[in-house]
Amino acid sequence: MVGISRGNLFGRMAACAATWLAACAGVCAAQTPAHAPVPTPAPAQSALRIVSLSPHITELLFAAGAGGRIVGVDDASDYPPAARQILRLGEVTALDMEGLLRLAPSLIIVWETGTPPRVRAELERFHLQVLATEQRKLDEIGQVLIEFGRLAGTSSTADDAARRYRADLAELRARYAGRARLKVFYQVWDRPLYTLSGEHVVSEMISLCGGDNIFADVTTLAPIVDREAVLARNPDLILISAPGPDGPAQAADWNRFPNLRAVRNRHIFVVNSSLVDRMAPRILDGVREVCSAVEKARAGPPRLQ
């Protein structure tokens, strides 16, 4: 099952639902083979009380038609606008556990690699049903939409969302196929200087647009690099995802290196981190931003006014 960790999602959810309906408690520990048949969704899905502990999970649930099942979210869940009306439970690293327990959730969905192990352990200590998910490729977003729809009993909406997402992704891949390749440096933050390796979905996005991540070969997912390494690899353009006013300020700081190709040609761009970094359907808007920047760099230096 693509994108869902630790066994088959639907088999596990059927076991969890049966346990919940019988006793409204207990840890969802049932595991089924990865290729087991998908069971019929449990009949009480309309009564599901979901807590989402990551912004991209919240977006996925809403896109799958399951927004009405969400009773609590983490503080960073800000999209769609309706998500801001749901009870906030704090940052995932400092949850309001008492508030969460008062919600009596039937399922808590967490980001596998974005949730501290101690938080997972605490949730399970209270015998809460926890589902961990992880998506690392653009194709996996369409699949998890379908999975969340079946989980929540909103398959019609979820399947439509997945079809639209897959069609839009295919159109973008076709549009930018065969373009001349450019070298790209992707900057997450500048103090210290963070980037993302080839293991991160951002590298896939850059490649789709006809670019090559200059640090794709690094094994660490989010490595710290030094400016000398960036200068040595001499990218054609720099993409910066720092939010708010930090983005333009960090972009301007590169002007100290006029011999860098991206600086010389004025090919430094700020991209929207909430679009580029979240594994949800809006990531395709992030792809469009990245591709637009790569296209501008491909066209050559901007003309002076």
C-alpha positions in Angstrom: 0.0 0.0 0.0 1.7 3.2 -1.2 2.3 5.9 1.4 0.9 4.2 4.5 3.4 2.8 6.9 3.1 -0.5 8.9 0.8 -2.8 7.0 -2.3 -2.5 4.9 -4.4 0.6 5.8 -7.8 -0.8 5.1 -7.2 -4.1 6.9 -5.9 -2.2 9.9 -8.8 0.3 9.9 -11.4 -2.5 9.7 -9.8 -4.1 12.8 -9.6 -0.7 14.5 -13.2 0.1 13.7 -14.4 -3.2 15.1 -12.5 -2.6 18.3 -13.8 0.9 18.6 -17.4 0.0 18.0 -17.1 -2.8 20.6 -15.3 -0.9 23.3 -14.4 2.7 22.1 -10.9 2.0 23.2 -7.8 -0.2 22.5 -4.7 0.1 20.4 -5.0 -0.6 16.7 -2.4 -3.3 16.5 -3.8 -5.5 13.9 -1.6 -6.1 10.9 -2.6 -7.6 7.5 -0.4 -8.6 4.6 0.4 -5.8 2.1 -1.5 -7.5 -0.7 -4.6 -8.6 1.4 -8.0 -7.8 -0.2 -9.4 -4.4 0.7 -12.3 -5.0 3.2 -15.6 -3.2 2.9 -15.5 0.1 5.0 -16.9 -0.2 8.5 -20.6 1.1 8.7 -19.9 3.7 11.4 -17.6 5.9 9.4 -19.9 8.9 9.8 -19.1 8.7 13.5 -15.3 8.7 13.0 -13.7 11.4 15.1 -10.3 12.1 13.6 -7.5 14.2 15.0 -4.9 15.3 12.4 -1.5 16.2 13.6 0.1 17.6 10.5 -0.9 20.4 8.1 -0.6 18.2 5.0 -2.7 15.4 6.6 -5.4 18.0 7.3 -5.3 19.2 3.7 -5.5 15.6 2.4 -8.5 14.8 4.6 -10.4 17.8 3.4 -9.5 17.1 -0.2 -10.8 13.5 0.3 -14.1 14.9 1.6 -13.4 13.9 5.2 -13.0 17.4 6.7 -16.3 17.0 8.6 -14.8 14.0 10.4 -11.9 16.1 11.9 -12.4 17.2 15.5 -8.9 18.4 16.3 -5.8 19.6 14.5 -2.2 20.8 15.3 -1.6 24.5 15.4 0.1 24.6 11.9 -3.0 23.2 10.1 -4.2 26.4 8.3 -5.6 25.2 5.1 -8.3 25.1 3.8 -9.8 28.0 5.7 -12.3 25.7 7.4 -9.4 24.0 9.1 -8.8 27.2 11.2 -12.2 26.7 12.8 -11.3 23.3 14.2 -10.1 23.0 17.8 -6.3 23.5 18.0 -4.3 21.2 20.1 -0.9 22.9 20.0 2.3 22.1 18.2 3.0 18.5 17.5 6.0 18.7 19.8 3.9 20.1 22.7 0.4 18.8 22.4 -2.4 19.7 24.7 -2.9 16.1 25.7 -5.8 16.8 28.1 -7.7 18.7 25.4 -7.0 15.8 22.9 -8.4 13.2 25.3 -11.5 15.3 25.9 -12.2 15.0 22.2 -12.5 11.2 22.5 -11.0 10.7 19.0 -11.5 7.3 17.3 -8.4 7.8 15.2 -5.3 10.0 15.3 -3.4 10.4 12.0 0.3 11.5 12.3 3.2 12.1 10.0 5.6 9.2 10.3 8.8 11.2 10.2 7.5 14.5 11.4 6.2 13.3 14.8 8.6 12.8 17.7 8.7 9.2 18.9 7.9 10.4 22.5 4.7 11.9 21.2 3.7 8.7 19.5 4.5 6.7 22.6 2.4 9.0 24.8 -0.6 8.7 22.4 -0.3 4.9 22.5 0.1 4.9 26.3 -3.4 6.3 26.5 -4.6 3.5 24.2 -5.4 5.8 21.4 -5.6 4.5 17.9 -2.8 6.0 15.9 -2.2 5.8 12.1 1.2 6.9 10.8 1.5 8.0 7.2 4.4 9.0 5.0 4.4 10.2 1.3 7.7 10.9 -0.4 6.8 11.0 -4.1 4.3 13.1 -6.1 2.5 10.0 -7.3 1.7 8.9 -3.7 -0.5 11.8 -3.1 -3.2 10.5 -5.4 -3.1 7.1 -3.8 -3.4 8.4 -0.2 -6.4 10.5 -1.2 -8.1 7.3 -2.3 -7.1 5.6 1.0 -8.3 8.4 3.2 -11.6 8.5 1.3 -12.2 4.8 1.9 -11.2 5.2 5.5 -13.8 8.0 6.0 -16.5 6.7 3.8 -16.1 9.5 1.3 -14.7 7.6 -1.7 -16.7 9.4 -4.3 -15.2 12.8 -3.4 -11.8 11.3 -2.8 -11.7 9.4 -6.1 -12.6 12.5 -8.0 -9.9 14.5 -6.2 -7.3 11.8 -7.0 -8.3 11.7 -10.7 -8.0 15.5 -10.9 -4.6 15.5 -9.1 -3.2 12.7 -11.4 -4.4 14.4 -14.5 -2.9 17.7 -13.5 0.4 16.0 -12.6 0.5 14.2 -15.9 -0.1 17.5 -17.8 2.8 19.2 -15.9 5.1 16.3 -16.7 4.2 16.4 -20.4 4.6 20.2 -20.5 8.1 20.3 -19.2 9.5 17.0 -20.6 12.6 17.4 -22.7 13.6 20.9 -21.6 17.2 21.9 -21.4 18.6 21.0 -17.9 19.6 23.7 -15.4 21.5 23.3 -12.2 19.4 24.4 -9.1 20.3 25.1 -5.5 17.3 24.9 -3.2 17.7 26.8 0.0 15.5 26.0 3.1 17.2 28.4 5.5 20.5 30.4 5.7 21.5 30.2 9.3 22.9 27.6 9.0 22.6 27.0 5.3 20.1 24.1 4.8 19.2 22.4 1.6 17.3 19.2 0.6 18.8 16.1 -1.0 17.7 13.9 -3.8 15.6 11.9 -1.3 13.2 14.8 -0.8 10.1 15.4 -3.0 11.5 18.9 -3.8 14.2 17.3 -5.8 11.6 15.4 -7.8 9.7 18.7 -8.4 12.9 20.4 -9.7 13.6 17.5 -12.0 10.1 17.5 -13.4 10.7 21.2 -14.3 13.9 20.4 -16.1 16.3 21.2 -13.3 18.9 19.2 -11.4 19.3 19.6 -7.7 23.0 20.3 -7.2 23.0 18.4 -3.8 20.9 15.5 -5.0 23.8 13.2 -4.3 23.9 13.9 -0.5 22.6 11.1 1.6 21.1 13.2 4.4 17.5 14.3 3.7 18.1 17.9 4.8 21.8 18.5 4.9 23.7 21.6 6.2 26.0 22.8 3.5 28.5 25.7 3.3 28.5 28.6 0.8 31.8 27.4 -0.6 30.1 24.2 -1.7 27.4 26.1 -3.4 29.9 28.4 -5.1 31.9 25.3 -6.3 28.8 23.8 -7.8 27.8 27.1 -9.3 24.0 26.7 -9.9 22.1 28.4 -12.7 19.4 29.4 -10.3 18.7 29.5 -6.6 15.2 28.8 -5.1 14.6 30.0 -1.5 11.7 28.7 0.6 12.1 30.8 3.7 8.7 32.2 4.7 7.6 35.8 5.0 10.2 38.7 4.8 13.0 36.2 5.4 12.8 34.9 1.8 13.6 38.2 0.0 16.2 39.1 2.7 18.0 35.7 2.2 17.8 36.2 -1.6 19.4 39.6 -1.3 22.2 38.2 0.8 23.5 36.2 -2.2 24.5 39.4 -3.9 27.7 39.3 -1.9 28.8 36.7 -4.5 28.6 38.4 -7.9 30.6 35.7 -9.7 28.0 33.0 -8.9 26.1 32.3 -12.1 22.7 32.6 -10.5 23.6 36.0 -9.0 25.2 37.3 -12.1 22.1 36.5 -14.1 19.6 37.6 -11.4 18.1 34.1 -11.2 17.3 33.9 -7.5 13.6 33.2 -6.7 11.5 32.9 -3.5 8.9 30.1 -3.6 6.0 29.5 -1.3 7.0 27.0 1.3 3.5 26.0 2.3 2.9 24.9 -1.3 6.3 23.3 -2.1 6.8 21.5 1.2 3.3 20.0 1.9 2.5 16.6 0.5 -1.1 17.5 -0.4 -2.8 18.3 -3.7 -1.8 22.0 -3.6 1.8 20.8 -4.0 1.1 21.1 -7.8 0.8 24.8 -7.3 4.3 24.6 -5.8 5.4 22.6 -8.8 4.1 25.4 -11.0 6.0 28.0 -9.0 9.2 26.0 -9.3 8.7 25.5 -13.0 8.0 29.1 -13.6 11.3 30.1 -11.9 13.2 27.5 -13.9 11.6 28.7 -17.1 12.7 32.3 -16.3 16.2 31.2 -15.8 16.2 29.1 -19.0 15.1 32.2 -20.9 18.3 34.1 -19.9 19.0 37.2 -17.8 16.1 39.6 -17.4 16.3 42.7 -19.4 17.2 45.9 -17.7 14.3 48.4 -17.6 
